[in-house]
């Protein structure tokens, strides 16, 4: 009962925060945000379909791919969220120190959001087991699905925030990076679900369904970033904080748990470099 009450409350709050995304002034940017969110969904679906075609992928390859995705998320957080956030805050308040504080506040809010979801939404970590209230009442498949939601929501929010000002130089490279890293993420999710004993097709469908959180998150992120004057830089920091939390708390430990630290780290560095290149080339 506590879980469902909390889940309903969080859902209502997110929908309210995203309401301003549908106002007349934001409708053009809403189209961009939705297209970006659907791109992430499509990339997740592509990875899930690949999991059906490829019957067996080694753990080493999976860890390297997840490391690549983690590197892209770290670079996207730095170059496509934090730096534009500081620049946006500085243009509003004309004070570098205050601008940095605004983005740091957003980072803290993003971490708080993820800790709250971690605490109140039951889910499962492959290494440390089940987390959240009443987790033992849920079977493993749905715990994995809820854990996937923790990953895709901040990614969708980041896409929505990046298009809040209609600036393609911010939105395009970030959306491209998230879409690219969603392919190995969708693949890894489908393969992880197959380990639980369900069929390849059902695992792929569940992984595809998890990607629906990205277009929803993009609307919420757009709404938060346009709610008040400093909403845009705060929301950029929030999205960055949530993504960095996911990388540190979920992605990196997962890539290291099988003893593949070196290939996973090389994949992370490659992903970071690719995203930095994309940000420079597209932004």
FENMO-V698159 format. One record per helix or strand of 3 or more residues. SS is the DSSP state (h for helix, s for strand). FROM is the first residue (numbers start at 1). TO is the last residue. Records with the same first field share a line. If there is no record, write none. Layout:
SS->FROM-TO ; FROM-TO
This chain:
h->2-17 ; 19-22 ; 24-53 ; 59-93 ; 96-120 ; 135-137 ; 140-162 ; 168-195 ; 200-210 ; 212-225 ; 231-256 ; 261-282
s->123-125 ; 129-131
